């Protein structure tokens, strides 16, 4: 190759990059305005473009190449601009990535604007909710703070979920500033994306303009939420202390609380919900709902789709799970076996109820699964290994392709993500908002015995599932365009 050829390549690649940068820069305010003023969420293959930087937008387009073919902002720009010009479209989620791909594969007999209008027909004239739903976080630990970030980030036009208060025990002077600092800085997930201020006089945290009252209380029944202007709220209990109907029902005795979500597996007759799998079981009459566990949320969607297509005779679930606050940093007394040993120095075999809990969301797998867990010295992201026996033999390529299609085009695309990279490791999935990410390269098939690997951010992925349940209970529903082509 000559010097001239190399120079041409250099200029060509750099020129295309600068062009894509310029396009992304012009699209950011358009995407933001659609979200803030009209509650329209712009996506690319299930990933939101709202509040994303230029580089993030370009990377989300590039990601599509790994799973569905080439896609560029050059392809999605006409769709986004046409969407902004359509003033009669109501609140919805529009996947401009999928629509751009469909348009590229069409006969081009329509302009992008005409193609988009036809696709958006179900959303034209759609009514947008006028009143937000109050949300209270009871507890402000790892899950509580991730939930706060998610709710604040997705406040949008203010017509969906609004975080009104957090409830904690007062520890010492300066407690409020320390709580705010923990929300602002996170050793795993990085700094808060926005601004945070402390209102000491009114005991509140101001995050991206959201006034969040910090309520100090020792018991659930001690709080009258209406005294703080909070009404018909959904309370999310992420303390893990109360797990049955009697205990969680104490929240419902408080004025201002209408419903309760537990961020842990529940005891008794409380419904354990894995969003996307059995979330249709949530009734308006249900006052207390459990969002199950992070592991149950990671594995249940994958187990569902495999069982739907192939059937599962039996299986064992082994989770390689990051350590949690429940373990000791150094050796010390712990009521549970082995968990007293140093979490940062040891792999610790411990029990998990996730395998049995799957049956609460998927009754057809009752008694078919066993499970165990190994806690490992990493602070976040876990891995579930599904060793399954199917009724008949299956090929590795067929199984992987089936899951890929589910991840791209089904009603479980928000729960099941997919990677075919040979180089991914656990830290690559920090911040993943899927319940689980199917690792196609790791799949092992031996006749009717299969082993599947599912990565999951046991903090963000799980919290996103809780957020989805909260939206459903609040009646916040986004019409998705285009509709999923597969029913998982």
C-alpha positions in Angstrom: 0.0 0.0 0.0 1.4 3.4 -1.0 1.7 6.4 1.2 -1.0 8.1 -0.8 -3.4 5.2 -0.2 -2.6 5.3 3.6 -3.2 9.1 3.6 -6.5 8.6 1.8 -7.6 6.0 4.4 -6.6 8.3 7.3 -8.5 11.2 5.9 -11.5 9.1 5.0 -11.9 7.5 8.5 -11.2 10.7 10.3 -13.6 12.6 8.1 -16.4 10.1 8.7 -15.8 10.3 12.4 -16.0 14.1 12.5 -19.2 14.0 10.5 -20.8 11.5 12.9 -19.6 13.6 15.9 -21.2 16.7 14.4 -24.5 14.8 13.7 -24.6 13.5 17.3 -24.0 17.0 18.7 -27.0 18.4 16.8 -29.2 15.5 17.9 -28.6 15.8 21.7 -30.8 18.9 22.2 -33.5 17.4 19.9 -33.6 14.1 21.9 -33.6 16.1 25.2 -36.5 18.3 24.1 -38.5 15.3 23.0 -38.1 13.7 26.4 -38.5 16.8 28.6 -41.4 18.4 26.8 -43.3 15.4 25.3 -42.1 12.4 27.3 -40.9 10.6 24.2 -37.9 8.3 24.8 -35.6 7.8 21.9 -33.7 4.5 21.8 -31.3 2.5 19.7 -31.9 -1.2 20.0 -33.3 -0.9 23.5 -30.7 1.5 24.7 -31.9 5.0 25.7 -30.3 8.0 24.0 -31.6 10.5 26.5 -29.0 12.3 28.5 -26.2 10.7 26.6 -23.0 12.4 25.5 -21.7 12.5 21.9 -19.4 9.6 22.4 -22.0 7.5 24.2 -24.4 8.0 21.4 -21.8 6.9 18.8 -20.9 3.9 20.9 -24.5 2.8 21.3 -24.8 2.9 17.5 -21.5 1.0 17.1 -22.7 -1.7 19.6 -25.5 -2.6 17.1 -22.8 -3.9 14.7 -22.1 -6.8 17.1 -25.7 -8.0 17.2 -27.7 -6.8 14.3 -25.4 -5.2 11.6 -24.0 -1.8 10.8 -25.8 1.3 12.1 -24.7 4.9 12.2 -26.1 8.2 13.3 -26.3 9.0 9.6 -29.0 6.4 9.5 -30.9 7.4 12.6 -30.7 11.2 12.2 -33.5 11.5 9.6 -35.8 9.4 11.9 -35.1 11.6 14.9 -35.6 14.9 13.1 -38.8 13.6 11.5 -40.0 12.5 15.0 -39.3 16.0 16.4 -41.4 17.5 13.6 -44.4 15.2 14.4 -46.2 17.3 17.0 -49.1 14.9 17.3 -47.2 11.9 18.7 -47.9 11.2 22.3 -45.8 9.7 25.1 -44.0 6.6 23.9 -40.6 4.9 23.4 -39.3 5.0 19.8 -36.5 2.7 18.8 -35.0 4.7 15.9 -32.3 2.1 15.5 -34.7 -0.6 14.6 -36.8 1.7 12.5 -33.7 2.9 10.6 -32.6 -0.7 10.0 -36.1 -1.5 8.7 -36.0 1.5 6.4 -32.6 0.5 5.1 -34.0 -2.9 4.2 -37.2 -1.5 2.6 -37.7 -0.6 -1.0 -37.3 3.1 -0.2 -40.6 3.9 -1.8 -41.3 6.3 1.1 -39.3 9.1 2.5 -37.9 8.5 6.0 -40.6 10.9 7.4 -43.4 9.0 5.6 -42.0 5.7 6.8 -41.8 7.0 10.4 -45.3 8.3 10.3 -46.7 5.0 9.2 -44.7 3.2 12.0 -45.9 5.7 14.6 -49.5 5.5 13.8 -50.4 3.8 17.1 -48.8 6.7 19.0 -50.5 9.6 17.2 -52.9 11.4 19.5 -51.9 9.2 22.4 -52.8 10.7 25.8 -49.9 11.6 28.1 -50.4 11.2 31.9 -50.8 14.5 33.7 -50.0 13.6 37.3 -46.8 12.1 38.7 -46.7 9.3 41.2 -44.9 9.9 44.5 -42.1 7.5 45.4 -40.5 7.0 48.9 -37.3 5.0 49.4 -37.3 3.3 52.8 -33.6 2.8 53.4 -30.7 4.3 51.5 -28.1 1.6 51.1 -26.7 0.2 47.8 -30.0 -0.5 46.2 -31.7 2.6 47.6 -29.1 4.9 46.2 -29.1 3.1 42.8 -32.9 3.4 42.8 -32.6 7.2 43.6 -30.2 7.6 40.6 -32.6 5.8 38.3 -35.7 7.7 39.3 -34.0 11.1 39.2 -32.4 10.3 35.8 -35.8 9.4 34.3 -37.9 12.1 35.8 -38.2 13.6 32.3 -41.2 15.9 32.0 -42.1 15.1 35.6 -45.2 13.1 34.8 -43.9 9.7 35.7 -42.2 8.7 39.0 -41.1 11.5 41.3 -38.8 10.7 44.2 -40.2 12.6 47.1 -38.5 11.3 50.2 -36.0 8.8 51.7 -36.4 7.4 55.2 -33.4 6.5 57.3 -32.3 6.3 60.9 -30.4 9.3 62.1 -26.8 8.4 62.9 -25.0 11.5 64.0 -24.6 15.2 63.3 -23.7 15.7 59.7 -25.8 12.7 58.7 -27.5 14.6 55.9 -24.3 15.7 54.2 -22.9 12.1 54.4 -26.1 10.7 52.8 -25.8 13.3 50.0 -22.1 12.5 49.5 -22.8 8.8 49.2 -25.4 9.6 46.5 -22.9 11.9 44.8 -19.9 9.6 44.8 -19.9 5.8 44.2 -16.7 3.7 44.1 -18.3 1.2 41.7 -20.7 3.3 39.5 -18.9 6.6 39.5 -20.1 10.1 40.2 -23.8 11.1 40.1 -24.7 12.4 36.6 -25.9 15.8 37.6 -25.9 18.2 40.5 -26.5 17.6 44.2 -27.0 20.2 47.0 -28.0 19.9 50.6 -30.7 21.9 52.3 -29.8 21.6 56.0 -32.7 23.8 57.2 -35.4 21.7 55.5 -33.4 18.4 55.8 -33.5 17.6 52.1 -31.3 16.7 49.2 -31.7 18.6 46.0 -30.7 16.4 43.1 -31.1 17.7 39.5 -33.8 20.0 40.8 -35.7 17.3 42.7 -36.5 18.2 46.3 -36.0 15.0 48.2 -37.1 15.1 51.9 -34.9 13.1 54.2 -37.1 11.7 56.9 -35.6 10.3 60.1 -37.5 7.5 61.7 -36.9 4.3 63.7 -40.0 2.4 62.7 -42.3 2.3 59.7 -45.3 3.4 61.6 -43.6 6.6 62.9 -44.1 8.5 59.7 -47.1 10.6 58.5 -46.1 11.2 54.8 -49.0 13.5 54.2 -47.3 16.0 56.5 -44.6 16.3 53.8 -47.1 16.7 50.9 -46.7 13.0 49.9 -49.9 11.2 48.9 -50.8 7.8 47.4 -47.1 7.0 47.3 -45.3 3.8 46.3 -42.9 3.0 49.1 -39.8 0.9 48.1 -38.4 -0.9 51.2 -34.8 -1.8 50.4 -33.7 -2.4 54.0 -34.3 -6.2 53.8 -35.5 -6.2 57.4 -39.2 -6.7 56.8 -40.1 -9.6 54.5 -43.6 -10.8 55.3 -47.1 -9.3 55.0 -47.3 -8.4 58.6 -44.0 -6.5 58.7 -44.4 -4.8 55.4 -48.0 -4.0 56.1 -46.8 -1.6 58.8 -45.9 0.8 56.0 -49.5 0.8 54.8 -50.7 2.1 58.2 -48.8 5.3 57.4 -50.9 8.2 55.9 -49.7 8.8 52.4 -48.6 5.3 51.5 -50.7 3.4 49.0 -48.5 0.4 48.0 -45.2 -1.2 49.0 -42.4 -2.9 47.0 -39.8 -5.1 48.7 -36.4 -5.3 47.1 -35.8 -8.9 48.4 -37.5 -12.3 48.2 -40.7 -12.2 50.3 -42.1 -14.7 52.7 -45.6 -16.1 52.8 -48.2 -15.3 50.1 -46.7 -12.1 48.8 -46.2 -12.2 45.1 -42.5 -12.5 44.0 -42.4 -10.6 40.6 -39.7 -10.8 37.9 -40.6 -8.0 35.6 -41.2 -9.3 32.1 -41.9 -12.8 33.2 -44.8 -12.7 35.6 -45.4 -8.9 36.0 -48.8 -9.4 34.4 -49.8 -11.0 37.7 -49.7 -7.7 39.5 -53.2 -6.6 40.2 -54.5 -3.2 41.2 -55.6 -4.9 44.5 -52.1 -5.9 45.3 -50.8 -3.6 48.0 -47.4 -5.4 48.7 -45.2 -6.8 46.0 -41.7 -8.4 46.1 -39.2 -7.8 43.3 -37.5 -11.1 44.2 -33.6 -11.2 44.2 -31.0 -10.0 41.8 -30.1 -13.6 40.8 -33.7 -14.6 40.4 -34.2 -11.7 38.1 -31.1 -12.5 36.1 -31.8 -16.2 35.5 -35.6 -16.4 35.3 -36.0 -14.7 31.9 -33.4 -16.9 30.3 -34.9 -20.0 31.9 -38.3 -19.0 30.7 -37.3 -18.6 27.0 -35.3 -21.9 27.0 -38.2 -23.7 28.7 -40.7 -22.3 26.2 -38.7 -23.5 23.2 -37.0 -26.6 24.4 -38.4 -27.6 27.7 -36.2 -28.1 30.8 -36.1 -31.5 32.4 -33.9 -30.5 35.3 -31.0 -28.2 36.1 -28.6 -26.7 38.5 -27.9 -23.0 38.9 -24.5 -21.9 40.3 -24.0 -18.2 40.9 -20.5 -16.7 41.1 -21.7 -13.6 43.1 -19.8 -10.5 44.2 -19.6 -10.0 47.9 -22.2 -7.9 49.6 -22.6 -5.8 52.8 -23.9 -8.9 54.5 -20.4 -10.4 54.7 -17.4 -9.3 56.8 -14.4 -7.4 55.5 -12.2 -9.4 57.8 -12.8 -12.6 59.7 -15.4 -12.0 62.4 -18.5 -13.6 63.9 -21.4 -14.1 61.5 -24.6 -16.0 62.2 -24.5 -17.7 58.7 -22.0 -20.4 57.8 -18.8 -19.2 56.2 -20.0 -15.6 55.7 -17.9 -14.6 58.7 -14.7 -15.1 56.8 -13.1 -12.2 55.0 -15.1 -11.3 51.8 -12.2 -9.5 50.2 -9.8 -12.4 50.6 -11.9 -15.5 50.0 -14.2 -17.3 47.7 -17.1 -18.3 50.0 -19.5 -21.1 49.3 -23.0 -20.1 50.5 -26.6 -20.9 49.8 -28.9 -19.2 47.4 -32.7 -19.4 47.3 -32.7 -18.2 43.7 -33.2 -21.6 42.1 -36.3 -22.3 44.2 -37.5 -18.8 43.8 -37.6 -19.2 40.1 -40.7 -21.4 40.5 -42.6 -18.5 42.1 -42.4 -16.7 38.8 -42.3 -19.9 36.6 -44.4 -22.6 38.3 -43.7 -25.0 35.5 -40.1 -25.3 36.8 -41.2 -26.2 40.3 -38.9 -28.9 41.7 -36.7 -29.0 38.6 -33.8 -26.8 39.7 -31.2 -26.8 42.5 -28.8 -24.0 43.3 -25.8 -22.8 45.2 -23.6 -19.7 45.3 -19.9 -18.8 45.5 -19.3 -15.3 46.8 -16.1 -13.9 45.3 -13.8 -10.9 46.1 -15.3 -8.5 43.5 -17.6 -5.6 44.5 -20.2 -5.8 41.7 -21.3 -7.9 38.7 -22.1 -11.6 39.1 -22.3 -14.6 36.9 -25.0 -17.3 36.8 -24.1 -20.7 35.3 -27.1 -22.7 34.2 -26.5 -26.4 33.8 -29.6 -27.7 32.1 -30.9 -31.1 30.8 -33.3 -30.7 27.9 -35.7 -33.4 26.5 -33.8 -33.6 23.2 -30.5 -32.7 21.7 -29.9 -29.1 20.5 -27.1 -27.5 18.6 -25.0 -24.6 20.1 -25.5 -22.3 17.2 -29.3 -22.9 17.2 -29.6 -22.1 20.9 -27.4 -19.0 20.7 -29.3 -17.7 17.7 -32.6 -18.2 19.4 -31.5 -16.2 22.4 -30.0 -13.5 20.2 -33.4 -13.0 18.5 -35.1 -12.9 21.8 -32.7 -10.2 23.0 -33.3 -8.1 19.9 -36.9 -8.5 19.0 -39.0 -9.9 21.9 -41.0 -8.5 24.8 -38.0 -9.6 27.0 -35.5 -7.5 25.2 -35.2 -5.3 28.3 -34.5 -8.3 30.5 -32.2 -10.4 28.3 -29.1 -8.8 26.7 -26.7 -10.7 24.5 -23.0 -10.6 23.9 -20.9 -12.7 21.4 -17.5 -11.1 22.3 -14.6 -13.4 23.2 -13.0 -10.9 25.5 -15.7 -9.7 28.0 -15.1 -10.0 31.7 -17.1 -9.0 34.7 -16.2 -5.3 34.8 -17.5 -4.8 31.3 -21.1 -5.3 32.6 -20.9 -2.6 35.4 -23.9 -0.4 34.7 -25.8 -2.9 32.6 -29.5 -2.4 32.9 -30.5 -5.7 31.6 -31.6 -8.3 34.2 -29.0 -10.6 32.7 -26.6 -10.7 29.7 -26.4 -14.0 27.8 -22.7 -14.9 27.0 -23.0 -16.7 23.7 -19.3 -17.5 23.4 -19.4 -19.4 26.7 -22.3 -21.7 25.8 -21.5 -25.4 26.0 -23.8 -28.1 24.4 -23.4 -31.8 24.7 -26.4 -33.5 23.2 -29.3 -32.6 25.4 -27.1 -31.2 28.1 -26.4 -27.4 27.9 -24.5 -24.9 30.0 -25.4 -21.3 29.7 -23.6 -18.3 31.2 -25.5 -15.1 32.3 -23.7 -12.0 33.5 -25.6 -9.5 35.6 -24.9 -6.2 37.4 -26.4 -7.3 40.7 -27.0 -3.7 41.7 -28.0 -1.7 38.6 -29.6 -4.5 36.6 -31.7 -5.5 39.6 -32.6 -1.9 40.5 -33.8 -1.4 36.9 -36.1 -4.3 37.3 -37.5 -2.8 40.5 -37.9 0.5 38.6 -39.9 -1.2 35.9 -42.2 -2.8 38.5 -42.7 0.6 40.1 -43.7 2.1 36.8 -46.2 -0.6 36.2 -47.7 -0.2 39.6 -47.9 3.5 39.0 -49.7 3.0 35.7 -46.8 4.5 33.8 -46.8 2.6 30.5 -44.9 3.5 27.4 -46.1 2.3 24.0 -43.0 0.9 22.3 -42.4 1.6 18.5 -41.8 -0.7 16.7 -43.7 -3.4 18.6 -41.7 -6.5 19.5 -41.9 -9.1 16.7 -41.4 -12.1 19.0 -43.4 -13.0 22.1 -41.1 -14.6 24.6 
